[in-house]
Amino acid sequence: MSAGPLTGVRVVDLSHALAGPYTTMLLADLGADVLKVESPAGDLSRWAGPFHADDTEHAFGGYFQSVNRGKRSVVLDLKTEEGAAALRAIAAEADVLVENFTAGVMERLGLSYESLSADNPRLIYATVRGFGDQRSGESPYLAWPAFDVVVQAMAGLMGITGTENGDPIKVGPGIGDIYPGTLLALGITSALYEARGSGLGQFVDVAMYDAVLALCERIIYQHSYTGAVPKPEGNRHPLLSPFDVLPAIDGWVAIAAPNDNRWRTLCELIDRPDLAVDASLATNQQRVHRRREVFDVLAEWTHARTKEEILDQLGGRVPVGAVRNAAEIMADPHVAARDMIVELEHPGAGRTLAVAGQPMKFSRTPAKPDKRAPLLDEHGAEVRKGLSHHRSSFKSAATTLATVPAVLSERSDNARDIGLIVDSR
């Protein structure tokens, strides 16, 4: 990988599934050295797929590749004295440790924040869990497990997502994991910045519930300011008009022109100058009150045209975009120009395969991911050699690691757990 802005930062990644690995994937993309610590069974997302038809090894699937690219892997059994001691030695030389275990797990293992920071005062210890850590505020749900769909439901996202007067609908991507993971990456980089002056680490905590609530910030001020309880409104916006998804001959397009000048431009482009001078539709607030009429006018124009025709007519003049599927997105010249599709080596497939790229662009310290996800314990020997001065901590490492092949041969037994991981996405 190119030297990104976090080059030189050492991260210990104890996380699994999606939220934590997404955090550390961002850090790895930005140049940090991320060491993924896995149990002998490995992160269950390794076996969740999907697997390419040409993949003869099934060392990991697309899910794992996407959020664990650019990392190294070492196997440690933290339930053993030797594994815990090894982790302590690694953390003593790290800048950041990330974990997303259920609250209390690390304390029971003797690897709490307080314990590890006593060894390494500059360590930034970061967690992402469903309902946070008691150090930041003890939630009544602290011990509850959480997945994306649960947090989307509890924190308000599903309460405003769905068809008008219809059933609530989960947002497609695992935003209940990905957004908290993104905020945790921001928290970590903020703590790293502060530590440059203080020389001290700190505890950084993001609750999935909190993050999704922050994402739904509009419902809080709407309720506080007006007493309203926002509900699903389909693809419209309660405060802006036009702000709609409209039918085309071959699909759908999104048009958003709530600004009064853009509304007038839109009216001219669809050959309705009468609407541009209609005083009863002159302001956004007026159009919100009559948004059904606004929608009908626009739909009458769009449904007689293809997506391409609509974009040709409106593109660059008012905000407009076609509703696209994955194949269309991967063929989009914008995506190519911005390096938003990255081809990575995939063991066993004999070819590279694509994952989503890195949206943060830097002029001097480019952060373009170019390394695949690691095989299980791929860097274990290297890590143990580097910690040879802690050799006593590894007296049973050979015994522990000898179990790895047996565990891998039993991957199919984990199918019931993999189903939970897939649901979280």
Sequence and secondary structure as in RCSB ss.txt:
>XXXX:A:sequence
MSAGPLTGVRVVDLSHALAGPYTTMLLADLGADVLKVESPAGDLSRWAGPFHADDTEHAFGGYFQSVNRGKRSVV
LDLKTEEGAAALRAIAAEADVLVENFTAGVMERLGLSYESLSADNPRLIYATVRGFGDQRSGESPYLAWPAFDVV
VQAMAGLMGITGTENGDPIKVGPGIGDIYPGTLLALGITSALYEARGSGLGQFVDVAMYDAVLALCERIIYQHSY
TGAVPKPEGNRHPLLSPFDVLPAIDGWVAIAAPNDNRWRTLCELIDRPDLAVDASLATNQQRVHRRREVFDVLAE
WTHARTKEEILDQLGGRVPVGAVRNAAEIMADPHVAARDMIVELEHPGAGRTLAVAGQPMKFSRTPAKPDKRAPL
LDEHGAEVRKGLSHHRSSFKSAATTLATVPAVLSERSDNARDIGLIVDSR
>XXXX:A:secstr
    TTTT EEEE   TTHHHHHHHHHHHTT EEEEEE TT  GGGGS    TT SS S  HHHHHHHTT EEEE
  TTSHHHHHHHHHHHTT SEEEE   TTHHHHTT  HHHHHHH TT EEEEEESS  GGG   TTTT    HHH
HHHHTTTGGG BSTTS B   SS HHHHHHHHHHHHHHHHHHHHHHHH    EEEEEHHHHHHHHTHHHHHHHHH
H       TT  SS SSEEEEEETTEEEEEE  SHHHHHHHHHHTT HHHHT GGGSSHHHHHHTHHHHHHHHHH
HHTTS HHHHHHHHTTTS EEE   HHHHHT HHHHHTT EEEEEETTTTEEEEEE      SSS          
TTTTHHHHHHHTGGGGGGGTTHHHHHHTHHHHHHTGGGGHHHHHHHHHH 
